[in-house]
Amino acid sequence: MARTGTDVTYTGSLVRSLRTIILLAVSALLAAACSGSEAGKSVAVAAVTTLPPVTVPPTTTTTSTTTTTTAPPTGPPSLLNGLPTAEDADLARRVIAVKVDNHPEARPQSGIQDAEAVIELLVEGGISRFIALFHEADTTYIGPIRSGRPTDPTLLRSLGATFQTSGGQSWVLSLINRSGVNLLGEQLPNTFRIPRGGRAFERTLYGDTTAMRTAADSRGYANDPPPGPWFSFGEPSAATGTAVEVALTWSSDWPDVRWEFDGEQYLRFNGDTPHEWVDEEDAGAQIAIDTLLVLTAELYTASPGGGDGTAVPALDTTGSGDAYLFYAGSVVEGTWERESIEDFFTLTTSDGGEMVLPPGRLWVSVFPAGRAISWE
């Protein structure tokens, strides 16, 4: 998929010729014939004259006898998911957070597969949206990018994240700024329009997180990393039950979001439909994660307070609520609490111990309290 105003050039694969190898073999045989006996000459000539015909393989066929392996990262653990980072990873920099649409007409999304962690939370219409988080990682193609909501800064303030949106109501943007979260808007080169399959205009904004970092620098935004790990990562808390399938009822108007454990990871479905991502070249796969953390929060209506604008759903992420950790086909039940949006969440298991997450690709669902969560 070509970006507006951008040329993309593809380089075809090279095919090796066998002719040099054949000529060398023939030369060697002839040399042996010249230096040996008559019998030797006869044998040499016979060998040359009985060489089988050589067929040059078609240009679409390549042959390799070399196997290469890539060593796993061995650097410090990611502050967002606990996985080892690359030895040369730049960890002394800001988190970039990108708001991504999740309307059915916005699927499949792009770039979320490259994020170190993803937050999912409710917006109007009974649908959810995502916030993709990038600290060590980056992506050149993420979207479709959509507008901010009142709950967003309450989840990003503790990370010191710079937040990329496609705008929002003026009162919401003002609230985000007052919450101490730096904003990036719709502008080149950090965002660009990509017409995709007849989508509505508002679902055609994509972005590049590297360009977002440059834009944040140009605005003088702080480039500080998070103050520590977002959650506690390590040997995970002991499971309290089995959870090979998890279902979340975000709204009665839409199919449940289901996560199915395939023996290695959780795969995402909307109802029975696999939820997929797609990259810039239209290659993709089903959304897959290692760890699902569900934090329940009270749902309320946020309003502009007498000014111009429309009220929207919001979630209270301070105080306390239930916490459910799903990993490796199992569940750990507990609670969360925190006093302010500047604090990280404190997670506690049902037996009073610290809830520890296993290192892995992390998905955090901030879920309306009282709505159905089930697993088996």
Buried (B, 14 or more C-beta within 10 A) or exposed (E): BEBEEEEEEEEEEEEEEEEEEEEEEEEEBEEBBEEEEEEEBEBBEEBEEEEEEEEEEEEEEEEEEEEEEEEEBEBEBBBBBBBBBBEEBEBEBBBBBBBBBBBEEBBBBBBBBBBBBBBBBBBEEEBBBBBBBBBBBBBBBBBBBBBBBBBBBBBBBBBBBBBBBBBBBEBBBBBBEEBEBBBBBBEEEBBBBBEBEEBEEBBBBBBBBBBBBEBBEEEEBEEEBBEEBBBBBEEBBEBBEEBBBBBBBBBEEBBBBBBBBEEEBBBBBBEEEEBBBBBBEEEBEBBBBBBBBBBBBEBEEBBBEEEEBEBBBBBBBBEBBBBBBBBBBBBBBBBBBBEEBBEBBBBBBBEEEEBBBBBBBBBBBBBBBEBEBEBE
